[in-house]
Amino acid sequence: MATCTRIVKVLAGGQRHLLVAGGPTYKSVSPVALRHLPVRTYAAAKTFKKDKKDEKEKEEKRERKPIDNTGRHKPYGLTAWAPVDDVYVTRFYPKPVYEAAVAVDMLKSFQTLDYTTMDQPVYINLKLDMKLEKKKKVDPFVSTVHLPHPFKTEVNKVAVFTENPDQVKVAQENGAAFVGGADLVQKILDDEVDADFYVAVPDMISKLLPLKNKLRKKFPKNKRGSVGVDIPKMLELFKTGHEYAVEKDAVITRVGTLDMPKEQLIANMQTVVEDVCSHRPASFGHFVERAIVSSQSSEALLFKSEELVQKTQNPNE
């Protein structure tokens, strides 16, 4: 009985266990623990990529339809059409829409009450309805207009592309900052020449293609009036012209300073509104959905842009 190791054979439940005396003991794994082990009995499902068209259609459906308040005793979600008292909570009533002359007078009165500078700029913000027939829309555009009452003191630098000696002489006499042909194209590519506007004669368009990515929106185009034969007329427009652009279906541009007379500010506002409305057929209705005028230090005021267009269409009325 002096053996160091004793082996005992035990048969239990049809299984044989070897127990070695003095050796390490082993614990059997519980069958319950096996249930928590990750076991995949099927193949992973393939991820489904949604088409961009389906997402756009869903977004269009989710867009809220505009609420029509015509015939209602009060606007939807508001207290009444107009307040009864002089003191009221503004968010409970629709924002008033003023005539252009009244809105400009209010801006001038705000300046007097706030003791701000008189020469602060005046801006207009035009929200546009870019929809056309079916699903078509008006393409965003950039335009240059000649304001009847300019407020800028500096003159824009205009570059003229032409190789005709007579046209070069005419451009220089009418105040062109830069005039040239292929040599001027290379100088612009080398960043030696930088102008505010670029105009060209029709014969030079094919030679200006290397500048398309360089100039981008400033590249001469027929729609903008920067391509033509009448060089003096183009220089007169772009030297003192006022440029505005459509971004995110809106036009935000400066129309003057607050120290200008009311009539001059209204005339500049009318010029910009008329030019904006000319980019869409009148048969689709008024192009401007919402018009706002404001100064640098005042609150924004809604004004009736339809009246400015109607005054031009019916000057005798």
Wavefront OBJ file of the C-alpha trace (Angstrom):
o trace
v 0.000 0.000 0.000
v 3.031 2.219 -0.315
v 2.201 3.265 -3.815
v 2.385 7.047 -4.470
v -0.477 7.103 -6.896
v -3.789 5.384 -6.677
v -6.059 5.071 -9.666
v -9.722 4.557 -9.104
v -12.023 3.744 -11.943
v -15.541 4.982 -11.568
v -18.335 4.303 -13.974
v -21.222 6.738 -13.657
v -23.883 7.391 -16.281
v -21.946 5.579 -18.981
v -18.963 7.975 -18.659
v -15.459 7.114 -17.400
v -13.602 9.565 -15.191
v -9.980 9.197 -14.154
v -9.244 10.577 -10.762
v -5.581 10.930 -10.013
v -4.819 11.303 -6.336
v -2.661 14.291 -5.573
v -3.049 15.680 -9.100
v -4.910 18.819 -10.307
v -8.670 18.788 -10.127
v -10.843 19.745 -13.134
v -14.305 21.214 -12.955
v -16.777 20.377 -15.657
v -18.355 23.272 -17.605
v -22.002 23.857 -16.858
v -24.304 23.141 -19.813
v -26.156 26.403 -19.068
v -23.055 28.460 -19.932
v -23.047 27.096 -23.458
v -26.294 28.883 -24.184
v -24.610 32.282 -23.841
v -21.958 31.526 -26.422
v -22.533 33.333 -29.757
v -23.683 30.778 -32.269
v -24.686 31.812 -35.809
v -26.891 29.243 -37.466
v -27.544 31.315 -40.624
v -25.678 33.621 -42.999
v -25.610 37.373 -42.314
v -28.200 39.329 -44.257
v -26.847 41.593 -46.969
v -27.124 45.286 -46.172
v -29.598 47.066 -48.417
v -28.431 50.411 -49.763
v -31.193 52.936 -50.241
v -31.262 54.798 -53.492
v -30.865 58.556 -53.388
v -34.016 58.907 -55.452
v -36.087 57.100 -52.817
v -34.661 59.302 -50.076
v -35.455 62.470 -52.030
v -39.019 61.307 -52.637
v -39.508 60.633 -48.930
v -38.098 64.049 -48.043
v -40.476 65.722 -50.479
v -43.403 63.898 -48.901
v -42.286 64.959 -45.445
v -42.200 68.616 -46.447
v -45.041 70.494 -44.898
v -47.558 71.980 -47.236
v -48.071 75.741 -46.889
v -51.080 76.631 -44.786
v -53.757 78.600 -46.620
v -55.279 81.198 -44.288
v -57.715 82.666 -46.801
v -61.214 82.909 -45.398
v -60.131 82.212 -41.825
v -61.157 84.478 -38.958
v -57.549 84.369 -37.720
v -54.234 82.957 -38.981
v -53.423 79.377 -38.092
v -51.612 79.182 -34.739
v -51.906 82.924 -34.023
v -54.229 85.049 -31.908
v -55.663 87.414 -34.529
v -54.880 89.148 -37.790
v -53.890 92.411 -36.107
v -53.401 93.541 -32.490
v -55.987 95.784 -30.869
v -53.647 97.542 -28.447
v -50.337 99.340 -29.004
v -48.514 96.963 -26.642
v -48.659 93.295 -27.622
v -46.555 90.141 -27.925
v -45.279 90.059 -31.499
v -45.108 86.269 -31.832
v -48.893 86.001 -31.395
v -49.627 88.079 -34.515
v -48.464 87.939 -38.148
v -45.631 90.266 -39.087
v -46.918 93.427 -40.777
v -46.011 94.070 -44.411
v -45.344 97.745 -45.166
v -45.162 99.769 -48.328
v -41.622 100.436 -49.519
v -41.798 104.154 -48.668
v -43.144 103.461 -45.171
v -40.461 100.844 -44.512
v -37.664 103.253 -45.495
v -39.125 105.971 -43.247
v -39.191 103.512 -40.346
v -35.526 102.632 -40.896
v -34.614 106.308 -40.722
v -36.634 106.739 -37.511
v -34.894 103.711 -35.967
v -31.541 105.346 -36.662
v -32.620 108.518 -34.862
v -33.807 106.595 -31.811
v -30.731 104.345 -31.656
v -28.161 107.134 -32.224
v -26.356 105.043 -34.834
v -24.392 106.298 -37.840
v -26.266 107.814 -40.754
v -24.064 106.316 -43.473
v -24.777 102.687 -42.529
v -25.642 100.380 -45.467
v -29.185 99.371 -46.400
v -29.856 95.817 -47.607
v -32.757 93.987 -49.211
v -33.408 90.253 -48.888
v -35.576 88.704 -51.610
v -36.850 85.134 -51.194
v -37.543 83.753 -54.687
v -39.980 81.164 -55.996
v -37.698 79.244 -58.369
v -40.347 76.755 -59.543
v -41.330 76.474 -63.192
v -43.614 74.068 -65.019
v -43.577 70.443 -63.819
v -40.349 69.775 -61.880
v -38.196 72.396 -63.596
v -36.628 75.287 -61.716
v -34.949 78.560 -62.549
v -31.184 78.147 -62.519
v -29.315 80.333 -59.997
v -28.028 83.404 -61.796
v -25.676 86.352 -61.392
v -26.683 89.721 -62.792
v -25.301 93.252 -63.001
v -27.544 96.316 -62.983
v -26.909 100.018 -63.313
v -28.417 101.681 -60.251
v -29.968 105.106 -60.893
v -28.292 106.444 -57.730
v -24.884 104.769 -57.195
v -23.563 104.760 -53.651
v -20.034 103.469 -54.305
v -17.183 105.929 -54.710
v -14.668 103.525 -56.253
v -14.847 102.399 -59.892
v -14.735 98.703 -60.795
v -11.746 97.360 -62.709
v -12.831 95.906 -66.058
v -10.654 93.757 -68.336
v -11.445 93.606 -72.063
v -10.459 90.648 -74.258
v -9.866 91.656 -77.869
v -7.088 91.444 -80.446
v -8.435 94.073 -82.826
v -6.206 97.204 -82.658
v -9.177 99.538 -83.192
v -11.161 97.875 -80.402
v -8.115 98.004 -78.132
v -7.915 101.753 -78.663
v -11.655 102.199 -77.980
v -11.414 100.159 -74.774
v -8.471 102.183 -73.493
v -10.240 105.463 -74.259
v -13.340 104.351 -72.313
v -11.452 103.468 -69.150
v -10.674 99.749 -69.394
v -8.196 98.660 -66.718
v -6.687 95.853 -68.831
v -6.907 95.171 -72.572
v -5.388 92.289 -74.513
v -5.750 88.909 -76.144
v -3.728 85.740 -75.593
v -1.096 87.657 -73.618
v -3.764 88.859 -71.167
v -5.037 85.287 -70.743
v -1.583 84.114 -69.682
v -1.193 86.998 -67.229
v -4.489 86.071 -65.566
v -3.403 82.427 -65.280
v -0.161 83.600 -63.655
v -2.127 85.778 -61.161
v -0.542 88.938 -62.521
v -3.902 90.525 -63.430
v -7.013 90.637 -61.242
v -10.131 92.549 -62.307
v -13.646 92.926 -60.939
v -15.314 92.153 -64.285
v -14.235 90.597 -67.578
v -15.805 91.391 -70.962
v -14.942 90.027 -74.389
v -15.826 90.264 -78.054
v -17.449 87.142 -79.603
v -14.300 86.209 -81.572
v -12.311 85.737 -78.343
v -14.591 83.256 -76.549
v -12.904 80.148 -77.978
v -9.500 81.446 -76.842
v -10.718 82.056 -73.276
v -11.564 78.429 -72.448
v -8.402 77.975 -70.304
v -9.803 80.684 -67.996
v -13.142 78.968 -67.361
v -12.064 77.281 -64.121
v -10.061 80.324 -63.078
v -12.752 82.977 -63.507
v -15.810 80.769 -62.855
v -18.750 83.150 -62.328
v -16.783 86.059 -63.779
v -16.262 84.270 -67.098
v -17.784 86.351 -69.947
v -21.288 85.187 -70.940
v -23.997 86.430 -73.265
v -26.675 86.208 -70.559
v -24.773 88.591 -68.322
v -24.141 91.065 -71.113
v -20.368 90.664 -70.874
v -19.986 89.423 -74.465
v -20.627 91.824 -77.322
v -19.271 94.240 -79.872
v -20.356 97.487 -78.183
v -17.339 97.875 -75.901
v -18.191 101.400 -74.608
v -21.655 100.227 -73.503
v -20.259 97.189 -71.682
v -17.617 99.306 -69.959
v -20.219 101.846 -68.864
v -22.307 99.071 -67.295
v -19.575 97.159 -65.498
v -17.443 100.097 -64.359
v -20.262 101.527 -62.254
v -22.579 98.490 -62.237
v -23.937 96.723 -59.173
v -23.664 92.934 -59.110
v -25.862 90.522 -57.171
v -26.157 86.729 -57.114
v -28.821 84.150 -56.258
v -27.753 81.814 -53.453
v -30.096 79.281 -51.837
v -33.114 80.713 -53.697
v -32.536 84.195 -52.272
v -30.925 87.508 -53.189
v -29.223 89.529 -50.458
v -27.672 92.722 -51.759
v -26.932 96.290 -50.786
v -29.042 99.079 -52.303
v -27.610 102.223 -50.696
v -26.884 103.992 -47.433
v -29.323 105.305 -44.849
v -28.291 108.940 -45.348
v -29.538 108.868 -48.965
v -32.944 110.462 -49.682
v -35.940 108.167 -49.470
v -36.733 108.534 -53.174
v -33.235 107.431 -54.187
v -33.343 104.333 -51.971
v -36.740 103.331 -53.359
v -35.496 103.840 -56.927
v -32.502 101.549 -56.293
v -34.747 98.942 -54.654
v -37.114 99.093 -57.612
v -34.271 98.616 -60.104
v -33.022 95.475 -58.353
v -36.514 93.976 -57.940
v -37.350 94.588 -61.608
v -34.131 92.974 -62.791
v -34.696 89.946 -60.537
v -38.269 89.473 -61.792
v -37.090 89.618 -65.418
v -35.365 86.227 -65.017
v -38.672 84.321 -64.856
v -41.765 84.598 -67.102
v -44.515 86.727 -65.585
v -47.080 84.015 -66.411
v -45.855 82.005 -63.396
v -46.818 84.790 -61.010
v -44.724 87.127 -58.919
v -41.133 85.902 -58.646
v -40.501 87.326 -55.157
v -42.171 85.395 -52.341
v -40.916 87.591 -49.497
v -39.091 90.930 -49.474
v -37.205 92.365 -46.493
v -35.392 95.677 -46.103
v -33.051 96.440 -43.219
v -30.092 98.567 -42.245
v -26.928 97.483 -40.487
v -28.245 98.208 -36.976
v -32.037 97.939 -37.326
v -34.597 95.171 -37.384
v -35.794 93.673 -40.657
v -39.042 94.991 -42.138
v -41.241 93.229 -44.669
v -42.252 95.378 -47.637
v -44.524 94.919 -50.653
v -42.312 94.177 -53.638
v -45.294 93.782 -55.990
v -45.945 97.518 -55.867
v -42.458 98.320 -57.189
v -43.019 96.149 -60.269
v -46.569 97.395 -60.851
v -45.426 101.028 -60.816
v -43.142 100.306 -63.763
v -45.745 98.329 -65.685
v -48.409 101.020 -65.146
v -46.539 104.343 -64.845
v -49.673 106.423 -65.545
v -51.714 104.883 -62.759
l 1 2 3 4 5 6 7 8 9 10 11 12 13 14 15 16 17 18 19 20 21 22 23 24 25 26 27 28 29 30 31 32 33 34 35 36 37 38 39 40 41 42 43 44 45 46 47 48 49 50 51 52 53 54 55 56 57 58 59 60 61 62 63 64 65 66 67 68 69 70 71 72 73 74 75 76 77 78 79 80 81 82 83 84 85 86 87 88 89 90 91 92 93 94 95 96 97 98 99 100 101 102 103 104 105 106 107 108 109 110 111 112 113 114 115 116 117 118 119 120 121 122 123 124 125 126 127 128 129 130 131 132 133 134 135 136 137 138 139 140 141 142 143 144 145 146 147 148 149 150 151 152 153 154 155 156 157 158 159 160 161 162 163 164 165 166 167 168 169 170 171 172 173 174 175 176 177 178 179 180 181 182 183 184 185 186 187 188 189 190 191 192 193 194 195 196 197 198 199 200 201 202 203 204 205 206 207 208 209 210 211 212 213 214 215 216 217 218 219 220 221 222 223 224 225 226 227 228 229 230 231 232 233 234 235 236 237 238 239 240 241 242 243 244 245 246 247 248 249 250 251 252 253 254 255 256 257 258 259 260 261 262 263 264 265 266 267 268 269 270 271 272 273 274 275 276 277 278 279 280 281 282 283 284 285 286 287 288 289 290 291 292 293 294 295 296 297 298 299 300 301 302 303 304 305 306 307 308 309 310 311 312 313 314 315 316 317
